Amino acid sequence: MSTRELPMIDPAPDQTPSFAAGISLGRRAVAEFVGTAVLAAVVIGSGIAAEQLSPGDIGLQLLENSTASAFGLAVLILAFAPISGAHFNPVVSLADWLGGRRRRSGLGTRELGAYIGAQCGGAVFGALLANAMFDRAAVQIATHHRVTGGHLLGEILAAAGLIAVGFAAGRHGHRVAAVAVATYIGSAIWFTSSGSFANPALTLGRMLSDSFTGIAPASVPAFVAAQIVGALAGLSLMTLLYRPAAGR
C-alpha cells in the first residue's frame, strides 16, 4: 500500500503526491483491481509453488512465500502508486477516507466504495488465476481454520503496523513507501502468529484457494474484524504522533 499524507497530520515538506491529480475514478479503480489481482496471484501462487517445491518443510515454504510476497508488493506499489495510490487493501482505503474527514481530502465516500469493490473483485480474480496457473480447480474452498486468540492478536498487530508504516513512509513519496511497506510485510509474515494477512480483500481471495496460504470461510469474519481494529489503532497512533504542533 501507498497513500497520500494523512490530512490531519503535519505534512512533510518533501512529500510528493502518491498519485497524479485529475486521474478519473474509473482509471484508479482499474488500477486497484489489477494491482490487487496480481498481488493475490503472487501471494497464493507462491504458496502453491512452495507446497510443490518443498513438501513437508513448512519453514522453507514460508520463506519462499514471504520472499515472493514482499518483492511482488514492492513492484506493484511502484507501478500503480502514481495512478491510484496503490492501496490494494480495503483497510488502507478506509484509513485514507477516515484521515481525510477533517480537511475534506483523501478518498471521498464514493471513491472509497469504488476502491473497496475493485480490491475485493481483484482479489477473487487473482485467487482464481493462481489456482488455474497450477492446474487446480478454479474455485476451491480453503479448509485451513486459523482463528485462535493468538492469531487474532497477530492480525491486529499486523494491520496496525501496516497502516503506521505505510502512512509514515508515504510522507516521503511512493518509492520510500514501496520499500518500507514491502519490507514490513515480509517480516510480519514471519513474526506474527497469523502470517500477516492484514488485508480483508486478500483474506476473501485466500478463502477460495485450498493451499498453504488459504483460510477457511469460518475464519474470515474474525480475521477481517481484527484487521479493521488494527487499522484503526494504527491510524490513531499516526494521528497522535504526526498531528500539527500547537499554534500551527
C-alpha positions in Angstrom: 0.0 0.0 0.0 1.0 3.6 -0.6 -1.1 6.6 0.1 -1.3 10.3 0.3 -0.5 12.1 3.6 -2.9 11.8 6.4 -4.8 15.2 6.2 -4.8 15.7 10.0 -1.1 15.0 10.2 1.6 17.7 9.9 2.8 17.3 6.3 6.4 16.6 5.4 7.9 19.4 3.3 9.5 17.0 0.8 6.5 14.8 0.3 5.3 14.1 -3.2 1.7 13.1 -4.0 1.1 9.3 -4.3 -0.9 9.7 -7.5 -1.4 12.4 -10.1 -4.3 14.8 -9.7 -7.0 14.6 -12.3 -7.0 10.8 -12.9 -10.5 9.6 -13.2 -12.1 7.3 -10.6 -12.6 4.7 -13.3 -8.9 4.5 -14.1 -8.0 4.4 -10.5 -10.5 1.6 -9.8 -9.0 -0.4 -12.7 -5.5 0.1 -11.2 -6.8 -1.1 -7.8 -8.5 -4.1 -9.4 -5.4 -5.1 -11.4 -2.9 -4.4 -8.7 -4.9 -6.4 -6.1 -5.5 -9.3 -8.5 -1.7 -9.6 -9.3 -0.9 -9.3 -5.5 -3.4 -12.1 -4.8 -1.9 -14.2 -7.6 1.6 -13.6 -6.2 0.7 -14.5 -2.6 -1.5 -17.5 -3.4 0.6 -18.7 -6.4 3.8 -18.6 -4.4 2.1 -20.5 -1.7 1.1 -23.3 -4.1 4.5 -23.3 -5.6 6.1 -23.6 -2.2 4.0 -26.6 -1.4 5.1 -28.3 -4.6 8.8 -27.4 -4.3 9.2 -28.0 -0.6 6.7 -30.6 0.5 6.7 -31.2 4.3 9.0 -28.3 5.1 6.8 -25.5 6.5 9.7 -23.2 7.3 11.0 -23.3 3.8 7.5 -22.9 2.3 7.1 -19.7 4.5 10.4 -18.4 3.3 9.5 -18.9 -0.3 6.1 -17.3 0.1 7.2 -14.3 2.2 10.0 -13.5 -0.3 7.8 -13.6 -3.3 5.1 -11.6 -1.5 7.4 -8.8 -0.4 9.1 -8.5 -3.8 5.8 -8.6 -5.6 4.2 -6.0 -3.3 7.2 -3.6 -3.8 7.0 -3.8 -7.6 3.2 -3.3 -7.6 3.4 -0.2 -5.4 6.0 1.3 -7.7 3.9 0.5 -10.7 0.5 1.7 -9.5 1.1 4.3 -6.9 1.2 7.1 -9.5 -2.3 6.1 -10.7 -4.4 5.1 -7.6 -2.1 5.3 -4.6 -1.6 1.5 -4.7 -3.8 0.8 -1.7 -4.7 -2.8 -2.8 -6.3 -3.2 0.7 -9.7 -2.1 2.0 -8.4 -1.1 5.4 -5.8 1.2 3.8 -8.5 2.9 1.8 -10.7 3.1 4.9 -7.8 4.7 6.8 -7.3 7.2 3.9 -11.0 8.1 4.0 -11.1 8.5 7.7 -7.9 10.5 7.7 -9.4 13.0 5.3 -12.6 13.8 7.1 -11.2 16.9 8.9 -9.9 18.7 5.9 -12.0 17.0 3.3 -9.1 15.5 1.5 -8.2 11.8 1.0 -10.7 9.5 -0.6 -14.3 10.6 -0.8 -17.1 8.2 0.2 -17.9 7.3 -3.4 -14.2 6.7 -4.1 -14.0 4.5 -1.0 -16.8 2.3 -2.3 -15.2 2.0 -5.7 -11.8 1.2 -4.3 -13.1 -1.5 -1.9 -15.2 -3.0 -4.6 -12.3 -3.1 -7.1 -10.0 -4.6 -4.4 -12.3 -7.4 -3.4 -13.1 -8.2 -7.0 -9.4 -8.2 -7.9 -8.5 -10.5 -5.0 -11.1 -13.0 -6.0 -9.9 -12.9 -9.7 -6.3 -13.2 -8.6 -7.1 -16.3 -6.5 -8.9 -18.0 -9.4 -6.0 -17.1 -11.6 -3.5 -18.6 -9.2 -5.5 -21.8 -9.0 -5.7 -22.1 -12.8 -2.0 -21.4 -13.2 -1.2 -24.5 -11.2 -3.8 -26.7 -12.8 -6.1 -26.7 -9.8 -9.8 -26.4 -9.8 -10.5 -22.7 -10.4 -12.9 -22.4 -7.5 -11.9 -24.1 -4.2 -12.9 -23.6 -0.6 -10.0 -23.4 1.8 -10.1 -25.8 4.8 -7.3 -24.2 6.9 -9.0 -22.9 10.1 -6.9 -20.1 11.7 -9.0 -18.4 14.4 -7.3 -18.5 17.8 -6.8 -15.7 20.3 -3.2 -15.5 19.3 -3.9 -15.4 15.6 -6.4 -12.6 16.0 -3.9 -10.6 18.1 -1.4 -11.2 15.4 -3.8 -9.8 12.8 -4.4 -6.7 14.9 -0.7 -6.1 15.2 -0.1 -6.8 11.5 -2.8 -4.4 10.3 -1.8 -1.7 12.8 1.8 -1.9 11.7 0.9 -1.8 8.1 -1.1 1.4 8.4 1.5 3.0 10.6 4.5 2.1 8.4 2.5 3.0 5.2 1.4 6.4 6.3 4.7 7.3 7.9 6.8 6.2 4.9 4.2 7.7 2.4 5.2 11.2 3.7 8.4 10.7 1.7 6.9 9.5 -1.5 5.8 6.2 -3.0 9.4 4.9 -3.7 10.2 5.0 0.0 6.7 3.6 0.8 7.3 0.7 -1.6 10.4 -0.4 0.2 9.2 0.2 3.7 5.8 -1.5 3.3 7.1 -4.5 1.4 9.9 -4.9 4.0 7.4 -4.7 6.8 5.0 -7.2 5.2 7.9 -9.6 4.5 8.9 -9.5 8.1 5.4 -9.6 9.5 4.7 -12.8 7.7 7.3 -14.3 10.0 6.9 -12.5 13.3 3.0 -12.6 13.6 1.3 -15.8 14.6 -1.4 -15.2 11.9 1.0 -14.9 9.0 0.1 -11.2 8.5 -2.9 -11.4 6.2 -3.6 -7.7 7.2 -6.0 -7.3 4.2 -9.7 -8.0 4.0 -9.7 -8.3 0.2 -6.8 -10.8 0.2 -8.4 -12.7 3.0 -11.5 -13.1 0.9 -9.4 -14.2 -2.1 -7.4 -16.7 0.0 -10.6 -18.3 1.1 -11.0 -19.5 -2.5 -7.7 -21.5 -2.7 -7.2 -24.6 -0.6 -3.5 -24.2 -0.3 -0.7 -23.2 2.0 -2.0 -19.6 2.1 -5.7 -20.5 2.4 -8.2 -19.6 5.1 -11.4 -21.4 5.9 -14.6 -19.3 5.4 -15.5 -19.7 9.1 -12.3 -17.9 10.0 -12.8 -14.9 7.6 -15.2 -12.7 9.7 -13.0 -12.8 12.8 -9.8 -12.1 10.7 -11.5 -9.1 8.9 -12.7 -7.7 12.2 -9.2 -8.0 13.7 -7.8 -6.2 10.6 -10.2 -3.3 10.9 -9.4 -3.0 14.6 -5.7 -3.0 13.9 -6.1 -0.4 11.1 -7.9 1.9 13.4 -5.3 1.5 16.0 -2.5 2.3 13.5 -4.4 5.3 12.2 -4.9 6.6 15.7 -1.2 6.2 16.5 -0.1 8.1 13.4 -2.7 10.9 14.1 -1.2 11.2 17.6 2.4 11.2 16.5 2.2 13.4 13.4 -0.6 15.9 14.3 0.4 19.5 13.8 2.1 21.2 16.7 0.0 23.6 18.8 -0.3 27.0 17.3 0.4 26.0 13.8 
